[in-house]
Amino acid sequence: MREAAGAFDPHAAAREGRPTPLIRWAGALGTTGRQLATLAAGGGSPQGLSAWSARLLGHLGVEVEVASALADAQLWVSNHLSWLDPMVLFSLRPMGTLAKAEVAAYPFIGRGARRAGLRFVDRSEPLSRAAALAAFAADLRRGRPTLLFPEGTTTCGETLAPLFEGGLRAAHALGVTVLPLRLQCDATHYPWTGDEALLPHLDALVRVPSTRVRVLPGPALDPASEPDPEAFLRRIAAHLRPQP
């Protein structure tokens, strides 16, 4: 739960031997600034983005727990709880992703994501959706490891939003193996949805000792073993959906 603003003890973290919120803020800003400088100099890469994601999560106190072995698959598909979800999964392997256009304007990650060559889509614009899907399919044909959040928006984790199926159908048609991943977090301050402001959300993260995010991999799905695209999509959605 989030602490009430008046209940926060600024000296408690120091007494307990953990980083204070100010130190965490400084660390997050510092590692992001260094990453942006690298990207500006033309040194951006999926590997660099993966390493930066792990460092940023560490400064924000986000711990990633993978529940079981990650099967080999070119395309990772996940439910979506927070703007931090891409960093959670980038920290596990270097890859590209297809993100909503608003991400390009986010503090910390927006500019870096653009310079790293991530794909963006405005889902309200048919031309943007078509162009993004074509670029996404081209990445899959090239064998590029890729991440997809087919809900297209974040939820609090209690439901699964309707899926945008274009990317999943492209993966099936191209014979790309998909690994569905379900993200879970018991901390109520982790999901970031609706019109919530980003900076208060970040402040809530740095004020708690740690925030644990669990990654629950499903079985890898090979289109060759599931030739029916509708059944393929149902199996993906079944794993992404919150479990009772």
C-alpha positions in Angstrom: 0.0 0.0 0.0 1.1 3.6 -0.5 2.1 5.5 2.6 0.2 8.6 3.4 2.4 11.6 2.6 2.5 12.7 6.2 3.5 9.2 7.5 6.8 9.0 5.6 9.9 9.1 7.7 12.8 10.5 5.6 15.4 9.0 8.0 14.0 5.4 8.2 15.7 4.2 5.0 19.1 5.4 6.3 18.5 3.7 9.7 17.7 0.4 7.9 20.7 0.5 5.7 18.8 0.9 2.4 18.9 3.7 -0.1 16.9 6.8 0.7 14.3 8.1 -1.9 16.7 10.9 -2.7 19.5 8.5 -3.5 17.1 6.4 -5.6 15.9 9.4 -7.6 19.5 10.5 -8.1 20.5 7.0 -9.3 17.6 6.7 -11.7 18.3 10.1 -13.2 22.0 9.4 -13.4 21.8 6.1 -15.1 19.2 7.5 -17.5 21.4 10.5 -18.3 24.3 8.2 -19.1 22.2 6.0 -21.3 20.8 9.1 -23.3 24.4 10.3 -23.8 25.3 6.9 -25.2 22.4 6.9 -27.5 23.1 10.5 -28.6 26.6 9.4 -29.6 25.2 6.6 -31.7 26.0 3.8 -29.3 22.5 2.5 -28.7 21.7 -1.2 -29.0 19.2 -3.7 -27.6 22.0 -5.0 -25.3 22.6 -1.5 -23.9 18.9 -1.0 -23.4 18.7 -4.3 -21.6 21.6 -3.3 -19.3 20.1 0.1 -18.6 16.7 -1.4 -17.8 18.3 -3.6 -15.1 20.1 -0.6 -13.6 17.0 1.6 -13.6 14.9 -1.1 -11.9 17.6 -1.5 -9.3 17.5 2.2 -8.5 13.7 2.2 -8.3 13.8 -0.9 -6.0 12.0 -3.1 -8.5 12.9 -6.8 -8.0 12.2 -9.2 -10.9 11.4 -12.8 -10.0 11.1 -15.3 -12.8 8.9 -18.2 -11.7 10.2 -20.9 -14.1 12.6 -21.4 -17.0 12.1 -19.2 -20.0 11.6 -21.3 -23.1 13.3 -20.3 -26.3 11.0 -18.1 -28.4 11.6 -15.2 -30.8 8.4 -13.3 -29.7 7.6 -12.7 -26.0 3.9 -11.7 -25.4 2.8 -10.2 -22.0 -0.1 -8.7 -20.2 0.5 -5.1 -19.3 0.3 -3.5 -15.8 2.7 -0.6 -15.8 5.0 1.6 -17.9 7.8 -0.3 -16.1 6.8 -3.7 -17.7 9.0 -3.2 -20.8 12.1 -2.6 -18.5 11.2 -5.7 -16.4 11.3 -7.8 -19.5 14.1 -6.0 -21.3 16.2 -6.8 -18.2 15.8 -10.5 -19.0 17.0 -10.3 -22.6 17.8 -7.7 -25.3 15.0 -7.2 -27.7 12.8 -4.7 -29.5 9.2 -3.9 -28.9 6.1 -2.3 -30.4 4.8 0.4 -27.9 2.0 2.9 -27.9 2.9 6.3 -29.2 2.6 7.9 -25.7 5.6 6.0 -24.5 7.8 8.2 -26.6 6.9 11.2 -24.4 7.5 9.4 -21.0 10.1 10.8 -18.6 13.2 8.6 -18.2 12.4 6.2 -21.0 10.8 8.1 -23.9 13.8 9.7 -25.5 16.0 6.7 -25.0 13.3 4.4 -26.5 13.1 6.5 -29.6 16.9 6.6 -30.0 17.1 2.9 -29.4 14.9 2.3 -32.5 11.8 0.9 -30.7 8.6 0.9 -32.8 5.7 3.1 -31.8 2.0 3.0 -32.8 -0.9 5.4 -32.4 -3.7 2.8 -32.1 -6.3 5.5 -32.9 -4.9 6.1 -36.4 -5.4 3.3 -39.0 -2.4 4.4 -41.0 -0.2 4.3 -37.9 -1.4 0.8 -37.0 -0.8 -0.5 -40.5 2.7 1.0 -40.7 3.6 -0.3 -37.2 2.3 -3.8 -38.1 4.3 -3.9 -41.3 7.5 -2.9 -39.4 6.7 -5.4 -36.7 6.4 -8.2 -39.2 9.6 -7.1 -40.9 11.4 -7.4 -37.6 10.0 -10.9 -37.1 11.1 -11.9 -40.6 14.6 -10.8 -39.8 14.6 -13.0 -36.7 14.8 -10.1 -34.3 13.8 -11.0 -30.7 10.7 -8.9 -30.0 8.3 -8.1 -27.2 4.6 -7.4 -27.6 1.9 -6.2 -25.2 -1.3 -7.0 -27.2 -3.7 -5.4 -24.7 -2.3 -2.0 -26.0 -2.9 -0.4 -22.6 -2.3 -1.1 -18.9 -4.7 -2.6 -16.4 -4.6 -3.1 -12.6 -4.1 -6.9 -13.2 -7.6 -8.0 -12.2 -8.7 -8.4 -15.8 -7.3 -8.9 -19.3 -8.2 -6.1 -21.7 -9.3 -7.1 -25.3 -6.3 -8.0 -27.3 -5.1 -6.3 -30.5 -4.6 -9.4 -32.6 -2.7 -8.1 -35.6 0.8 -8.8 -34.2 -0.2 -12.2 -32.9 -1.8 -13.2 -36.2 1.3 -12.0 -38.1 3.5 -14.1 -35.8 1.3 -17.2 -36.5 1.4 -16.6 -40.3 5.2 -16.2 -40.2 5.6 -19.4 -38.1 7.2 -17.5 -35.2 7.3 -19.2 -31.8 5.6 -17.2 -29.1 6.3 -17.3 -25.3 3.3 -15.9 -23.3 4.3 -14.3 -20.0 2.0 -13.2 -17.2 3.2 -10.4 -15.0 2.0 -10.3 -11.4 2.6 -7.7 -8.6 0.9 -7.6 -5.3 2.0 -4.0 -4.7 -0.9 -1.7 -5.4 1.5 1.1 -6.3 3.0 -0.8 -9.2 0.2 -0.8 -11.8 -0.1 2.5 -13.6 -3.4 3.0 -15.4 -5.8 5.6 -16.6 -5.0 9.3 -16.0 -2.6 8.7 -13.1 0.3 11.1 -13.2 3.7 9.5 -13.7 5.9 11.4 -11.2 3.7 10.6 -8.1 3.8 7.0 -9.3 7.6 7.1 -9.4 7.7 8.7 -6.0 5.6 5.9 -4.5 8.1 3.4 -5.9 11.2 5.0 -4.4 9.6 5.4 -1.0 9.1 1.6 -0.3 11.9 -0.8 0.4 11.3 -2.9 -2.7 8.6 -3.8 -5.2 8.6 -7.4 -6.5 7.3 -8.2 -9.9 6.8 -11.9 -10.8 7.2 -13.2 -14.4 5.2 -16.4 -15.0 6.2 -18.0 -18.3 3.8 -20.2 -20.1 4.7 -22.9 -22.6 6.3 -21.8 -25.9 3.7 -21.9 -28.7 4.8 -23.0 -32.1 2.4 -22.3 -35.0 3.6 -25.5 -36.6 2.0 -27.4 -33.7 -1.1 -25.2 -33.6 -2.1 -24.5 -37.2 -5.4 -23.0 -36.3 -4.8 -19.3 -35.6 -7.9 -18.9 -33.5 -6.8 -21.7 -31.2 -3.3 -20.2 -31.1 -4.7 -16.8 -30.0 -7.0 -18.5 -27.4 -4.0 -20.3 -25.8 -2.0 -17.1 -25.6 -5.0 -15.2 -24.0 -5.6 -18.1 -21.6 -2.1 -17.7 -20.1 -2.1 -13.8 -20.0 -5.5 -13.8 -18.2 -5.4 -13.4 -14.4 -5.7 -16.7 -12.7 -8.3 -17.3 -9.9 
